[in-house]
């Protein structure tokens, strides 16, 4: 037999129920829709297929639901608009014409804000990575003064609720800001939820101390936050301790910041192997001890271990709030630092008319 138009499926009116996904951050967020329709009168039908798309009469996905007259459409994007129709098919696989098309829009989850961190690559390009609601699309904009913004590209949150974006333009300013502007789902009235992250070095010229100072104070702790990353010993811009057990260096950022990464610049004229086997420690409150084991167990202290030395610079991902940042060797050696840069994320949420 051959299905004809008189056997087309009829969708029941207003039997579409929108079900919001779980509101748990930072897991991926999705929504689902419940769809029901009238059965066809032709008894030779053995099942139904549901067709779904984001444009009228243009279906990119379909679902075979068998011989039932309802379906759960999952993995949909909050705030997205969809178009759906249903067909019936017989034992030979022949399908009826499509039912009348239904359009529906899921509620937008505008209460969720993307989170992202900044890292500097060796190419001097900027890597943005973070999390957000599944399927959302954001324009990536950059500014050096928080007034004039340039769109450098766009990102879409993947199935894991994550994204990565490399700014194609090399970083030429020591201070640069980035923000994400929501472009899909489109918001009405037009307003963008922006999260601003800064590549500003939070440690620059901040108070620094160290466990000891090499050769009568000739390489003080402040040399690692003077803005000079050359790492040349004779330049006087390298901080260094004596060779002691668990030598340490630390900086006080002045207030609690959302620390995304810590970048350590090694000494470059020799002895780069010394800057290995160490911890980066971050705390919102002052460190209570200079003993490494005690500090590692201090409540509120975040730690990242680095086993190997980098000839140039090492970027350590932190992603924790903190005011005090310490670098501490796990063994006995000189601790020499060409520069320590601490980059933070500023969550400045603004609405743009």
C-alpha positions as CSV (number, residue, x, y, z in Angstrom):
1,X,0.0,0.0,0.0
2,X,1.0,3.6,-0.3
3,X,0.3,6.3,2.3
4,X,-1.7,9.3,1.1
5,X,-2.4,12.7,2.5
6,X,-5.6,11.5,4.2
7,X,-3.5,9.4,6.5
8,X,-1.3,12.3,7.6
9,X,-0.6,12.6,11.3
10,X,-2.5,15.2,13.2
11,X,-0.7,16.9,16.2
12,X,-2.9,17.7,19.1
13,X,-3.0,21.4,19.8
14,X,-1.3,22.8,22.9
15,X,-0.1,19.5,24.1
16,X,3.6,20.5,24.1
17,X,5.1,20.7,27.6
18,X,8.4,22.5,28.1
19,X,10.6,20.9,30.8
20,X,13.6,22.8,32.0
21,X,16.8,20.9,32.6
22,X,18.5,20.6,36.0
23,X,19.7,24.0,37.3
24,X,23.2,22.8,38.4
25,X,26.2,24.9,37.6
26,X,28.7,24.4,36.0
27,X,27.3,21.2,34.4
28,X,25.9,21.5,30.9
29,X,22.4,22.8,30.8
30,X,19.8,21.5,28.3
31,X,16.0,21.3,28.1
32,X,13.5,18.9,26.7
33,X,10.0,19.0,25.3
34,X,7.1,16.6,25.5
35,X,5.2,16.0,22.3
36,X,1.9,14.2,21.7
37,X,-0.2,13.7,18.6
38,X,-3.4,11.9,17.3
39,X,-2.9,8.4,16.0
40,X,-3.4,7.8,12.2
41,X,-6.6,6.0,11.2
42,X,-4.8,3.7,8.8
43,X,-4.3,0.4,10.7
44,X,-1.4,-0.6,8.5
45,X,0.8,2.0,10.2
46,X,3.4,0.4,12.6
47,X,5.3,3.4,13.9
48,X,6.0,7.1,13.9
49,X,9.0,9.4,13.2
50,X,9.4,12.9,14.7
51,X,11.3,15.5,12.6
52,X,13.0,18.4,14.3
53,X,14.7,21.5,13.0
54,X,15.5,25.1,13.8
55,X,14.0,26.6,10.6
56,X,10.5,26.1,9.1
57,X,10.2,22.9,7.0
58,X,14.0,22.2,7.3
59,X,14.6,19.2,9.6
60,X,18.1,18.3,10.7
61,X,17.2,15.6,13.2
62,X,14.6,12.8,13.4
63,X,13.6,10.2,16.0
64,X,11.8,6.9,15.4
65,X,9.5,6.4,18.4
66,X,7.9,3.2,17.3
67,X,4.2,2.6,17.7
68,X,3.5,5.3,20.3
69,X,1.9,8.7,20.0
70,X,4.2,10.8,22.2
71,X,7.9,11.6,22.4
72,X,10.4,13.2,24.7
73,X,12.7,15.6,22.7
74,X,15.9,16.0,24.8
75,X,19.2,17.9,24.4
76,X,17.5,21.1,23.3
77,X,19.0,24.5,23.8
78,X,17.4,26.7,26.4
79,X,15.8,29.7,24.7
80,X,16.0,28.0,21.3
81,X,13.1,28.0,18.8
82,X,12.3,24.7,17.1
83,X,10.0,23.4,14.4
84,X,8.6,19.8,14.6
85,X,6.4,17.5,12.5
86,X,5.5,13.8,12.6
87,X,5.0,11.1,10.0
88,X,3.6,7.6,10.2
89,X,5.2,4.6,8.4
90,X,4.0,1.1,7.5
91,X,5.8,-2.3,7.6
92,X,7.5,-1.6,4.3
93,X,9.0,1.6,5.6
94,X,6.8,3.9,3.5
95,X,6.0,7.2,5.2
96,X,2.9,9.3,5.3
97,X,3.1,13.0,4.4
98,X,4.3,15.2,7.3
99,X,1.8,16.5,9.8
100,X,1.2,20.2,10.1
101,X,4.3,21.8,11.5
102,X,4.4,23.1,15.1
103,X,6.7,25.8,16.4
104,X,7.8,26.1,20.0
105,X,10.4,28.1,22.0
106,X,12.0,26.9,25.1
107,X,12.4,29.2,28.1
108,X,15.8,30.9,28.1
109,X,18.1,30.2,31.1
110,X,19.3,33.8,31.4
111,X,20.2,33.3,35.1
112,X,23.4,31.4,34.1
113,X,26.6,33.3,33.4
114,X,29.6,31.8,31.5
115,X,32.8,31.5,33.5
116,X,36.2,31.7,31.8
117,X,39.9,32.0,32.5
118,X,42.8,33.5,30.5
119,X,46.2,32.0,29.8
120,X,49.0,33.4,27.7
121,X,50.6,31.1,25.1
122,X,54.2,31.1,24.1
123,X,53.2,32.7,20.8
124,X,51.9,35.6,22.9
125,X,48.4,34.8,21.8
126,X,45.7,34.6,24.5
127,X,43.8,31.4,25.2
128,X,40.3,31.7,26.7
129,X,38.7,28.6,28.2
130,X,35.6,28.1,30.4
131,X,32.2,26.8,30.9
132,X,28.6,27.8,30.0
133,X,25.1,26.6,29.2
134,X,25.1,23.9,26.5
135,X,24.7,25.1,22.9
136,X,24.9,28.8,23.8
137,X,26.9,31.0,21.4
138,X,28.9,34.0,22.5
139,X,30.8,36.7,20.6
140,X,34.3,37.2,22.1
141,X,35.2,40.8,22.4
142,X,38.4,42.5,23.5
143,X,39.3,45.9,24.9
144,X,42.3,47.7,26.4
145,X,40.2,50.4,28.2
146,X,36.8,48.8,28.9
147,X,35.3,51.4,26.6
148,X,36.0,50.4,23.0
149,X,35.3,46.7,22.2
150,X,36.4,44.7,19.2
151,X,34.8,41.4,18.2
152,X,37.5,38.8,17.6
153,X,35.4,35.7,17.0
154,X,32.7,33.6,18.6
155,X,32.5,30.4,20.6
156,X,29.8,27.8,21.1
157,X,29.5,25.8,24.4
158,X,30.0,22.1,23.5
159,X,28.3,19.0,24.8
160,X,30.5,19.0,27.9
161,X,29.5,22.6,28.7
162,X,33.0,23.9,27.9
163,X,34.7,26.1,25.3
164,X,38.2,27.2,24.2
165,X,39.1,30.2,22.1
166,X,42.5,31.5,20.9
167,X,42.6,35.2,20.2
168,X,44.1,35.3,16.6
169,X,45.8,38.6,17.4
170,X,49.0,38.5,19.5
171,X,48.9,40.3,22.9
172,X,50.7,43.6,22.5
173,X,49.4,45.3,25.7
174,X,50.2,44.3,29.2
175,X,46.6,45.1,30.1
176,X,43.7,43.7,28.1
177,X,40.2,42.8,28.8
178,X,37.9,40.2,27.3
179,X,34.1,39.6,27.6
180,X,31.5,37.2,26.2
181,X,28.4,38.7,24.7
182,X,25.5,36.3,24.2
183,X,24.4,36.0,20.6
184,X,22.4,32.8,20.7
185,X,19.8,32.3,22.0
186,X,18.9,35.9,21.0
187,X,17.5,37.8,23.9
188,X,14.4,40.1,23.7
189,X,14.5,42.9,24.6
190,X,18.1,43.1,23.3
191,X,20.5,42.9,26.2
192,X,23.8,41.1,26.7
193,X,25.1,39.5,29.8
194,X,28.8,40.1,29.7
195,X,31.5,38.6,31.9
196,X,34.7,40.6,31.7
197,X,38.1,38.9,32.3
198,X,41.3,40.8,32.4
199,X,44.8,39.8,31.4
200,X,46.1,42.4,33.8
201,X,49.1,41.2,35.9
202,X,47.8,41.4,39.5
203,X,51.3,40.8,41.0
204,X,53.0,43.7,39.3
205,X,55.0,45.8,41.8
206,X,53.0,44.3,44.7
207,X,54.8,43.5,48.1
208,X,56.9,40.4,47.8
209,X,59.0,38.4,50.3
210,X,61.2,35.3,50.1
211,X,62.8,32.8,52.6
212,X,66.3,34.3,52.1
213,X,68.1,36.5,49.7
214,X,71.2,35.5,47.7
215,X,74.5,37.3,48.3
216,X,73.8,40.0,50.7
217,X,70.5,41.1,49.2
218,X,71.6,41.6,45.6
219,X,68.6,39.6,44.2
220,X,65.6,40.7,46.3
221,X,62.0,39.3,46.1
222,X,60.8,42.5,44.5
223,X,62.9,41.8,41.4
224,X,60.3,39.1,40.4
225,X,57.5,41.6,40.3
226,X,59.3,44.6,38.5
227,X,57.8,43.9,35.1
228,X,61.1,42.6,33.6
229,X,60.8,39.1,32.2
230,X,64.3,38.8,30.6
231,X,65.6,36.4,33.3
232,X,69.2,37.6,32.9
233,X,71.1,37.3,36.2
234,X,73.3,40.3,35.6
235,X,70.4,42.5,34.8
236,X,69.5,42.6,38.5
237,X,65.9,41.6,37.7
238,X,66.1,38.1,39.0
239,X,64.9,37.3,42.5
240,X,66.9,34.5,44.2
241,X,67.2,32.8,47.6
242,X,70.1,30.9,49.0
243,X,70.2,27.1,48.5
244,X,68.0,25.9,51.3
245,X,65.3,23.3,52.0
246,X,61.9,24.3,50.7
247,X,63.0,27.7,49.7
248,X,60.0,30.0,49.0
249,X,58.9,33.3,47.4
250,X,55.5,34.9,47.8
251,X,53.5,38.0,46.8
252,X,50.6,39.8,48.5
253,X,48.0,40.9,45.9
254,X,46.5,43.3,48.3
255,X,43.0,41.8,48.2
256,X,41.3,38.5,47.3
257,X,41.2,38.0,43.6
258,X,39.8,35.3,41.3
259,X,43.2,33.9,40.3
260,X,43.1,32.1,36.9
261,X,46.8,31.5,36.2
262,X,50.2,32.1,37.6
263,X,53.1,32.5,35.1
264,X,56.6,31.9,36.3
265,X,59.5,33.2,34.2
266,X,62.7,31.2,34.7
267,X,66.3,32.4,34.8
268,X,67.6,32.3,31.3
269,X,71.4,32.7,31.4
270,X,71.9,29.4,33.2
271,X,70.6,26.9,35.8
272,X,67.0,26.7,34.5
273,X,66.7,23.2,35.9
274,X,66.5,24.6,39.4
275,X,63.0,25.8,38.9
276,X,61.4,22.4,39.0
277,X,59.9,20.2,41.7
278,X,57.9,23.0,43.3
279,X,54.4,24.0,44.4
280,X,52.3,27.1,43.6
281,X,50.2,27.8,46.6
282,X,47.3,30.3,46.7
283,X,45.3,31.4,49.8
284,X,42.8,34.0,50.6
285,X,44.2,34.4,54.1
286,X,47.8,34.7,55.1
287,X,50.0,31.6,55.2
288,X,50.4,30.4,58.7
289,X,53.7,28.6,58.3
290,X,56.8,28.4,56.1
291,X,56.8,24.6,56.5
292,X,55.7,23.1,53.2
293,X,53.8,20.2,54.6
294,X,52.0,22.4,57.1
295,X,51.0,24.9,54.4
296,X,49.7,22.2,52.1
297,X,47.3,21.1,54.8
298,X,46.3,24.6,55.9
299,X,42.5,25.1,55.3
300,X,41.7,27.2,52.3
301,X,45.1,26.8,50.6
302,X,45.0,25.6,47.0
303,X,48.1,24.0,45.6
304,X,49.4,23.0,42.2
305,X,52.6,20.8,41.8
306,X,55.0,21.3,39.0
307,X,57.6,18.5,38.6
308,X,59.6,19.7,35.6
309,X,61.4,22.9,34.8
310,X,60.7,25.1,31.8
311,X,63.5,26.9,30.0
312,X,61.4,30.0,29.5
313,X,58.1,30.4,31.2
314,X,55.6,28.0,32.8
315,X,51.9,28.9,33.0
316,X,50.2,27.2,36.0
317,X,46.3,27.0,35.9
318,X,44.8,27.8,39.3
319,X,41.2,28.8,39.0
320,X,40.8,29.7,42.7
321,X,40.3,32.8,44.7
322,X,43.3,34.1,46.7
323,X,45.3,37.1,48.0
324,X,48.6,35.4,48.7
325,X,50.5,33.5,46.1
326,X,53.6,31.5,47.1
327,X,56.1,29.5,45.0
328,X,57.9,26.9,47.2
329,X,60.5,24.2,46.3
330,X,59.8,20.6,47.4
331,X,63.5,20.0,47.8
332,X,66.7,21.8,48.5
333,X,68.1,24.3,45.9
334,X,68.3,28.0,45.0
335,X,64.9,29.4,44.0
336,X,65.5,31.9,41.2
337,X,62.6,33.7,39.5
338,X,62.9,36.0,36.5
339,X,59.3,37.2,37.0
340,X,56.1,36.1,38.6
341,X,52.8,37.2,36.9
342,X,49.4,36.5,38.4
343,X,46.4,36.8,36.1
344,X,42.9,37.1,37.4
345,X,39.3,37.0,36.1
346,X,37.1,39.9,36.9
347,X,33.4,38.9,36.9
348,X,32.0,42.3,35.9
349,X,28.4,41.6,34.7
350,X,26.9,44.4,32.8
351,X,23.8,44.9,30.6
352,X,24.2,46.8,27.3
353,X,21.0,48.3,25.8
